[in-house]
């Protein structure tokens, strides 16, 4: 970003960011249920588009400040136009800046206090960040829920491989980009795959489905055909200023908040699952067989499957185990290994995470496989003793209950770096 766009205190020049608004429509009634605030950089410049603006901010180390300016422009315009809690304001937020405070701007806390008192805020987090930064996105969703904001996962369909990660965020609403879904795969079959994964999440949590980018009556019909109840796009007008007197919101304005769907970075997968299922006792040889059964299931699914494993310590991730997980990483969406002393990338394509000395996961052996149409988890706790690793005994739970598998997956994902 140029010097004219920043100030000495690290803040941004006044007027750098503005907002325009696009209505979100109830597809049954045709009524307005809310507005999405779309950021705009300096008019007529190369940073006018929000993607270019945020990319430049990221390169300059100013992402949190620019993201805050986008949020402030969004809520400022909404408050000035007289929006209230009957109409949802959809605001785009970068996951890594949810916990950050803006630099050089004393108006932010007061403006956000007014917004939280007066507006119904739905925060849109980008689905494209799921595969690259799953922990950031999971924790950002949790932080948004703590603040009373509705969580929307944006641009679902742009990356088919990330669909398996949907349950980790458990969004209150899913924004499906139909055009990106068609471009990203082989037309109707690709759209059917994406829609099926979204329906599974809808059925499990009751998430609302929003279709974006609707420009024609044919696209409206397609959106309704895949189960969308809300939509937005040029069919109802291009982004612009909010109306002086916003229309009365349609009945579908309220999006159900899934407050209970949150992760706990201190949670033990074994403790979570053994509360719901009776634990058995078995030796390391049995657990190796069960683990490899789940690994083979993931390999058979390929793209769209995620594998999260906790192997106690780095010395358990060596030799044939390391080779298997490297092969899994080349075929599946995400493979992660956690353990004491495990590095950030313990094998090519594998995400790693070290465990703190007091983490109960150091005593657990977990393998979790999650895909849109498969869920399986093995979670075990070491019974201790002096036996070598190959002869140790464990209490364990093996389950294919999707809700329990997701709970274990969220506990592991919250620890990823």
Protein Blocks (a to p, Z undefined) as FASTA:
>chain_A
ZZklpcfkopacehkaccdddddddfknopafbdcddddddehiaklpmklmmmmmmmno
pmmmmmmmmmmmmmmmmmmnopafkbccdddddfklmmpccehiaklmmmmmmmmmmpcc
dddddfklmmmmmmlmmmmmmmmmmnopacddehihjamklmmmmmmnopabdcddfklm
mmmmghjlmmmmmmmmmmmmmmmnopacddehiabfklmmmmmmnopabdcdjknopadd
ddfbacdddfklpccddfklccdfkbcfklmmmmmpccddddfklmmmmmmmmmmmmmmn
mnoiacdddehiamlmgcjlmmmmmmmmmmmmbdcdddehiafblbghiacddddfklmk
lmpccdddddfkbccddddddebdjbdfklcccdddddfbfklmmmmmmmmmmmpZZ
